Amino acid sequence: MAKSKVILLTLVLLISVAFKVSAAASTVSIMDTDVSQGESVTVSVDIDGVVDVVGAHILLEYDSSVVQVTVTDDNGIDSVTIDLSSIGGSSSTVMSKLGGTDIWTVTTSVSSGTSKGTHNLQVSATDTNGNTNTDVSIDLVVVENRDVNEDGTCNLGDGAYLSNGVLDVPGYEDLLEGASDVDGDATIDIDDGAYLLNHKLNIQEYSTLH
C-alpha cells in the first residue's frame, strides 16, 4: 500500500484585526498545510481588502474531539478504522471519508475513568483489493480536566495559570484549553479561573468541576 500519514487536527481560526476598511470586502485567509504528530509548521495569513493595518491578534484553536488521518493507495481505499478501546471506545471504530479528499475522520470522546497519559490509537486502512496497512497510529494525550498547565497535578497554581492565560499575560500562552472550561458554560474566561481557585480552596458551591 502507499503511504499513510497523520495530519493536523481541524483548526478553527479566530481573528480580531484593527484596520481601515477599504471599499471592497475584506478577507482573512490562512494557508492550508499538513503536519505530523509532534511537529511544528509555519503558515501564511493574508488580510485582503484593507489598508493601514494597525495590528492583528490571531488565535488558532482545534476541536480535540475530531481525529483525522490522510490515507492514500494506488488501488483506492475501501475502509479505515481506528482503535479507541484505550479511551473507552470500540477497537474498530469506523472512520468516514470527507468527500473529494483523502481525509478520513471520526469524532470521539474520552470515557470517564480513562487513565491519564499518552494513548496510542492504532489506525487500520484497507484498500479495494483487501490489503490492510496498520503502520499508522495517533498519540492522544489524556489529561485531567483542570490540569491546565499540564504538570500532572491540579492545585492552586492551575487556577492562577488559567486566570493569567485568559488575560493573555505573557508566560501563560500554553494554556490547555481542552481542560479549562471547568464551570461548564462552554466558554473559557476569567470565571473559569475563579471557579478553579475556589474549587481548590474547597468552597462548597464550587465542588463540582465540569
VOBA-1610 file (N, C-alpha, C; in pm, whole numbers, padded with zeros to 5 digits, always signed):
BEGIN
Met+00084-00120+00000Met+00000+00000+00000Met+00087+00124+00000Ala+00035+00231-00049Ala+00108+00358-00045Ala+00107+00414+00096Lys+00177+00523+00116Lys+00198+00577+00250Lys+00070+00630+00312Ser+00067+00627+00443Ser-00040+00687+00521Ser+00025+00785+00616Lys-00040+00892+00648Lys+00021+00988+00740Lys-00085+01056+00824Val-00043+01098+00942Val-00131+01171+01032Val-00126+01318+00994Ile-00240+01386+00996Ile-00240+01528+00963Ile-00290+01608+01082Leu-00277+01737+01070Leu-00316+01829+01175Leu-00465+01820+01203Leu-00500+01825+01332Leu-00640+01826+01369Leu-00708+01950+01315Thr-00839+01944+01299Thr-00916+02053+01243Thr-00894+02183+01319Leu-00867+02291+01248Leu-00840+02420+01310Leu-00959+02514+01296Val-00983+02590+01398Val-01082+02697+01394Val-01005+02827+01407Leu-01023+02919+01316Leu-00946+03042+01314Leu-01029+03157+01370Leu-00983+03214+01480Leu-01048+03327+01541Leu-00958+03448+01525Ile-01003+03553+01462Ile-00916+03666+01431Ile-00985+03798+01467Ser-00912+03884+01534Ser-00958+04021+01552Ser-00852+04113+01495Val-00893+04210+01417Val-00799+04293+01344Val-00836+04440+01359Ala-00734+04523+01375Ala-00756+04668+01378Ala-00705+04724+01246Phe-00793+04788+01166Phe-00752+04839+01036Phe-00856+04938+00985Lys-00820+05001+00874Lys-00915+05082+00800Lys-00968+04997+00685Val-01098+04987+00674Val-01159+04902+00571Val-01168+04979+00440Ser-01128+04913+00332Ser-01142+04974+00200Ser-01283+04954+00150Ala-01309+05006+00031Ala-01444+04996-00024Ala-01481+04851-00053Ala-01381+04770-00091Ala-01409+04630-00121Ala-01421+04550+00009Ala-01485+04435-00001Ala-01499+04348+00116Ala-01362+04296+00158Ser-01337+04288+00289Ser-01209+04239+00340Ser-01218+04088+00361Thr-01106+04020+00341Thr-01099+03875+00356Thr-00975+03837+00434Val-00993+03750+00531Val-00881+03695+00607Val-00870+03547+00572Ser-00751+03502+00532Ser-00734+03363+00493Ser-00604+03308+00550Ile-00602+03177+00572Ile-00483+03109+00622Ile-00450+02994+00530Met-00322+02975+00503Met-00277+02872+00410Met-00304+02733+00465Asp-00350+02643+00377Asp-00366+02502+00415Asp-00229+02436+00429Thr-00219+02341+00521Thr-00093+02270+00539Thr-00117+02138+00609Asp-00022+02047+00599Asp-00022+01921+00672Asp+00093+01923+00772Val+00075+01857+00884Val+00182+01846+00983Val+00169+01713+01056Ser+00279+01647+01080Ser+00278+01520+01151Ser+00273+01542+01301Gln+00237+01437+01374Gln+00225+01445+01519Gln+00356+01496+01580Gly+00346+01598+01666Gly+00461+01650+01738Gly+00545+01750+01663Glu+00512+01776+01536Glu+00589+01870+01456Glu+00525+02009+01458Ser+00605+02110+01421Ser+00556+02247+01409Ser+00559+02288+01262Val+00478+02385+01229Val+00474+02432+01090Val+00445+02581+01089Thr+00499+02650+00990Thr+00473+02794+00973Thr+00381+02812+00853Val+00273+02889+00870Val+00178+02912+00763Val+00161+03061+00740Ser+00113+03096+00622Ser+00091+03235+00587Ser-00053+03276+00615Val-00070+03396+00670Val-00203+03454+00693Val-00213+03580+00610Asp-00315+03590+00526Asp-00335+03706+00439Asp-00460+03782+00480Ile-00449+03915+00484Ile-00563+04003+00509Ile-00578+04092+00387Asp-00682+04069+00309Asp-00704+04143+00184Asp-00818+04243+00201Gly-00814+04347+00119Gly-00922+04445+00118Gly-00915+04545+00231Val-00797+04564+00292Val-00781+04662+00399Val-00657+04746+00372Val-00653+04862+00434Val-00534+04949+00427Val-00497+04992+00567Asp-00369+05024+00585Asp-00319+05072+00713Asp-00354+04977+00827Val-00311+04852+00814Val-00335+04756+00921Val-00254+04796+01044Val-00322+04822+01154Val-00256+04863+01277Val-00202+04742+01352Gly-00279+04636+01357Gly-00235+04516+01428Gly-00339+04407+01412Ala-00298+04286+01434Ala-00389+04172+01423Ala-00358+04073+01534His-00461+04028+01603His-00445+03923+01704His-00508+03797+01649Ile-00429+03692+01637Ile-00475+03567+01576Ile-00466+03455+01677Leu-00576+03385+01697Leu-00580+03272+01789Leu-00624+03149+01711Leu-00539+03046+01711Leu-00573+02919+01646Leu-00616+02820+01751Glu-00731+02759+01730Glu-00781+02656+01820Glu-00812+02531+01739Tyr-00824+02418+01807Tyr-00865+02296+01739Tyr-00968+02223+01821Asp-01048+02146+01752Asp-01150+02064+01817Asp-01085+01931+01853Ser-01056+01912+01981Ser-00983+01793+02024Ser-01064+01664+02012Ser-01195+01675+01985Ser-01276+01555+01969Ser-01272+01501+01826Val-01211+01575+01735Val-01204+01534+01596Val-01066+01475+01566Val-01063+01352+01516Val-00939+01287+01477Val-00943+01264+01327Gln-00837+01306+01256Gln-00834+01290+01112Gln-00702+01227+01069Val-00707+01144+00965Val-00587+01091+00902Val-00602+01103+00752Thr-00489+01117+00683Thr-00489+01115+00537Thr-00439+00978+00492Val-00516+00910+00410Val-00481+00775+00364Val-00488+00771+00212Thr-00380+00724+00148Thr-00378+00712+00003Thr-00330+00574-00038Asp-00376+00528-00154Asp-00336+00398-00206Asp-00365+00398-00355Asp-00275+00336-00433Asp-00292+00334-00578Asp-00421+00264-00620Asn-00467+00168-00539Asn-00587+00092-00575Asn-00715+00152-00516Gly-00699+00256-00435Gly-00816+00316-00372Gly-00841+00257-00234Ile-00884+00340-00141Ile-00910+00297-00003Ile-01056+00256+00012Asp-01077+00138+00069Asp-01213+00088+00089Asp-01267+00126+00226Ser-01182+00118+00332Ser-01229+00148+00467Ser-01111+00182+00557Val-01139+00260+00661Val-01039+00295+00761Val-01104+00285+00898Thr-01036+00217+00991Thr-01085+00207+01128Thr-00976+00254+01223Ile-01015+00288+01345Ile-00920+00331+01447Ile-00957+00264+01579Asp-00854+00222+01652Asp-00875+00153+01779Asp-00885+00256+01892Leu-01007+00276+01943Leu-01032+00372+02051Leu-01057+00302+02184Ser-01022+00173+02193Ser-01055+00096+02314Ser-00986+00151+02439Ser-00867+00209+02424Ser-00795+00257+02542Ser-00860+00380+02603Ile-00949+00447+02528Ile-01019+00565+02582Ile-01168+00539+02596Gly-01206+00411+02593Gly-01345+00375+02618Gly-01429+00353+02494Gly-01369+00356+02375Gly-01444+00336+02252Gly-01426+00196+02196Ser-01468+00177+02072Ser-01457+00047+02006Ser-01314+00026+01955Ser-01272-00099+01950Ser-01139-00131+01898Ser-01134-00121+01746Ser-01249-00109+01683Ser-01255-00097+01536Ser-01358+00010+01498Thr-01338+00130+01550Thr-01428+00242+01519Thr-01412+00283+01373Val-01521+00288+01301Val-01518+00320+01158Val-01501+00470+01139Met-01407+00508+01054Met-01387+00648+01019Met-01458+00677+00888Ser-01500+00803+00870Ser-01574+00844+00750Ser-01485+00929+00660Lys-01498+00911+00530Lys-01419+00987+00435Lys-01486+01119+00403Leu-01407+01226+00407Leu-01458+01356+00367Leu-01464+01361+00216Gly-01578+01399+00161Gly-01600+01398+00017Gly-01495+01475-00061Gly-01443+01413-00167Gly-01348+01479-00254Gly-01207+01490-00199Thr-01177+01420-00089Thr-01045+01426-00027Thr-00996+01286+00007Asp-00872+01277+00056Asp-00819+01152+00109Asp-00820+01153+00261Ile-00901+01239+00319Ile-00906+01255+00464Ile-01020+01172+00521Trp-00987+01093+00623Trp-01085+01012+00696Trp-01094+01066+00837Thr-01214+01076+00889Thr-01234+01148+01015Thr-01331+01075+01106Val-01318+01102+01236Val-01412+01049+01334Val-01415+01145+01452Thr-01532+01161+01512Thr-01547+01243+01632Thr-01567+01149+01750Thr-01492+01171+01857Thr-01498+01080+01971Thr-01487+01159+02101Ser-01497+01088+02211Ser-01480+01147+02343Ser-01407+01048+02431Val-01348+01097+02538Val-01276+01011+02631Val-01369+00974+02745Ser-01385+00844+02769Ser-01476+00798+02873Ser-01423+00830+03012Ser-01516+00849+03105Ser-01480+00871+03244Ser-01401+00752+03297Gly-01295+00777+03369Gly-01213+00670+03423Gly-01094+00633+03337Thr-01084+00694+03217Thr-00969+00667+03131Thr-00842+00716+03198Ser-00737+00636+03195Ser-00613+00674+03260Ser-00547+00793+03190Lys-00485+00878+03269Lys-00413+00992+03214Lys-00286+00945+03146Gly-00238+01028+03055Gly-00115+00995+02984Gly-00139+00977+02835Thr-00039+00923+02767Thr-00045+00908+02622Thr-00108+00774+02584His-00206+00779+02496His-00272+00659+02445His-00241+00648+02295Asn-00193+00532+02255Asn-00159+00507+02116Asn-00279+00448+02044Leu-00334+00522+01950Leu-00455+00480+01877Leu-00414+00426+01741Gln-00430+00296+01723Gln-00387+00229+01601Gln-00489+00252+01489Val-00439+00289+01371Val-00523+00309+01253Val-00503+00193+01157Ser-00613+00141+01103Ser-00607+00031+01007Ser-00678+00074+00878Ala-00603+00072+00767Ala-00660+00110+00638Ala-00661-00010+00544Thr-00773-00033+00477Thr-00788-00146+00385Thr-00821-00094+00246Asp-00745-00139+00145Asp-00772-00092+00010Asp-00875-00181-00058Thr-00907-00147-00183Thr-01014-00217-00254Thr-00977-00360-00293Asn-00847-00395-00280Asn-00804-00533-00306Asn-00796-00616-00179Gly-00835-00557-00066Gly-00835-00631+00059Gly-00704-00626+00136Asn-00606-00548+00087Asn-00479-00534+00157Asn-00495-00435+00273Thr-00435-00466+00388Thr-00451-00383+00508Thr-00317-00328+00554Asn-00317-00201+00592Asn-00198-00134+00645Asn-00229-00088+00787Thr-00146-00132+00882Thr-00164-00091+01022Thr-00041-00018+01074Asp+00035+00045+00983Asp+00161+00109+01021Asp+00142+00245+01088Val+00023+00300+01081Val-00001+00436+01131Val-00074+00433+01265Ser-00033+00517+01356Ser-00104+00533+01483Ser-00101+00679+01524Ile-00192+00716+01612Ile-00203+00853+01661Ile-00184+00853+01811Asp-00095+00938+01860Asp-00076+00953+02004Asp-00173+01057+02057Leu-00260+01015+02148Leu-00356+01104+02211Leu-00320+01119+02358Val-00296+01242+02402Val-00259+01267+02540Val-00384+01303+02620Val-00413+01225+02723Val-00529+01249+02809Val-00481+01314+02939Val-00537+01430+02969Val-00503+01500+03093Val-00630+01515+03176Glu-00612+01534+03303Glu-00725+01554+03393Glu-00786+01691+03367Asn-00920+01695+03359Asn-00986+01823+03344Asn-00954+01910+03465Arg-00890+02023+03439Arg-00843+02123+03534Arg-00692+02129+03548Asp-00618+02029+03495Asp-00472+02039+03496Asp-00430+02122+03376Val-00458+02252+03383Val-00446+02339+03266Val-00302+02369+03228Asn-00208+02352+03321Asn-00068+02375+03286Asn+00007+02246+03260Glu-00065+02132+03259Glu-00013+02001+03219Glu+00111+01959+03298Asp+00111+01986+03428Asp+00224+01942+03509Asp+00193+01813+03586Gly+00074+01755+03557Gly+00036+01629+03619Gly-00030+01643+03754Thr-00046+01766+03802Thr-00107+01791+03933Thr-00202+01909+03923Cys-00318+01895+03987Cys-00411+02007+03993Cys-00401+02073+04129Asn-00365+02200+04130Asn-00354+02274+04255Asn-00389+02420+04230Leu-00363+02505+04329Leu-00395+02646+04313Leu-00319+02709+04197Gly-00204+02652+04165Gly-00127+02704+04051Gly-00202+02695+03920Asp-00286+02591+03905Asp-00365+02579+03782Asp-00471+02689+03774Gly-00531+02722+03888Gly-00629+02831+03888Gly-00564+02963+03851Ala-00444+02987+03905Ala-00372+03111+03871Ala-00330+03111+03725Tyr-00283+02995+03676Tyr-00239+02984+03537Tyr-00357+03009+03443Leu-00472+02952+03476Leu-00592+02969+03394Leu-00633+03116+03390Ser-00632+03182+03504Ser-00670+03324+03508Ser-00575+03408+03425Asn-00445+03384+03439Asn-00347+03460+03363Asn-00354+03429+03214Gly-00383+03303+03183Gly-00391+03263+03043Gly-00502+03333+02968Val-00621+03342+03028Val-00734+03407+02959Val-00715+03559+02953Leu-00627+03612+03037Leu-00597+03755+03034Leu-00478+03786+02944Asp-00428+03684+02874Asp-00315+03700+02780Asp-00190+03755+02848Val-00167+03715+02972Val-00046+03756+03042Val+00073+03681+02982Pro+00181+03750+02945Pro+00298+03683+02888Pro+00350+03575+02981Gly+00388+03462+02923Gly+00437+03350+03000Gly+00332+03245+03029Tyr+00206+03275+02994Tyr+00096+03182+03019Tyr+00025+03146+02889Glu+00101+03145+02778Glu+00041+03121+02647Glu+00005+02975+02623Asp+00062+02883+02702Asp+00041+02740+02676Asp-00076+02683+02755Leu-00177+02763+02778Leu-00296+02719+02849Leu-00363+02604+02773Leu-00389+02495+02842Leu-00456+02380+02781Leu-00606+02405+02781Glu-00656+02455+02669Glu-00795+02498+02663Glu-00892+02381+02676Gly-00852+02261+02633Gly-00941+02146+02643Gly-00973+02106+02785Ala-00894+02155+02882Ala-00918+02122+03023Ala-00962+02243+03103Ser-00994+02353+03035Ser-01009+02482+03103Ser-01153+02525+03129Asp-01250+02465+03063Asp-01390+02505+03085Asp-01442+02434+03210Val-01390+02471+03325Val-01421+02397+03448Val-01558+02429+03505Asp-01618+02542+03464Asp-01752+02573+03515Asp-01862+02525+03421Gly-01824+02469+03307Gly-01920+02403+03217Gly-02013+02494+03141Asp-01973+02621+03118Asp-02062+02712+03045Asp-02025+02725+02898Ala-01935+02637+02850Ala-01893+02633+02710Ala-01811+02754+02669Thr-01764+02832+02766Thr-01680+02947+02739Thr-01562+02946+02835Ile-01442+02973+02782Ile-01324+02980+02867Ile-01294+03127+02894Asp-01313+03167+03020Asp-01292+03307+03055Asp-01244+03317+03199Ile-01237+03439+03250Ile-01184+03462+03384Ile-01268+03392+03491Asp-01395+03368+03462Asp-01481+03298+03558Asp-01430+03156+03584Asp-01372+03092+03480Asp-01317+02958+03500Asp-01198+02961+03595Gly-01115+03063+03583Gly-01002+03076+03674Gly-01048+03091+03818Ala-01148+03176+03840Ala-01201+03197+03975Ala-01267+03069+04026Tyr-01339+02999+03937Tyr-01407+02875+03975Tyr-01306+02771+04021Leu-01197+02758+03945Leu-01097+02657+03979Leu-01025+02691+04109Leu-00995+02818+04129Leu-00932+02859+04255Leu-01023+02828+04374Asn-01152+02860+04360Asn-01247+02832+04469Asn-01264+02682+04492His-01257+02604+04383His-01265+02459+04396His-01148+02406+04478Lys-01029+02453+04448Lys-00911+02405+04520Lys-00907+02455+04664Leu-00982+02560+04693Leu-00994+02609+04831Leu-01108+02539+04906Asn-01168+02439+04838Asn-01274+02355+04897Asn-01399+02433+04936Ile-01432+02536+04858Ile-01556+02609+04879Ile-01671+02526+04822Gln-01772+02500+04902Gln-01874+02400+04872Gln-01942+02421+04738Glu-01984+02543+04708Glu-02059+02565+04584Glu-01975+02549+04459Tyr-01845+02527+04475Tyr-01756+02505+04361Tyr-01699+02364+04364Ser-01768+02273+04427Ser-01716+02138+04447Ser-01717+02054+04319Thr-01805+02090+04224Thr-01819+02012+04101Thr-01744+02079+03986Leu-01655+02003+03923Leu-01588+02050+03802Leu-01653+01985+03681His-01672+02061+03576His-01743+02012+03458His-01646+01973+03347
//
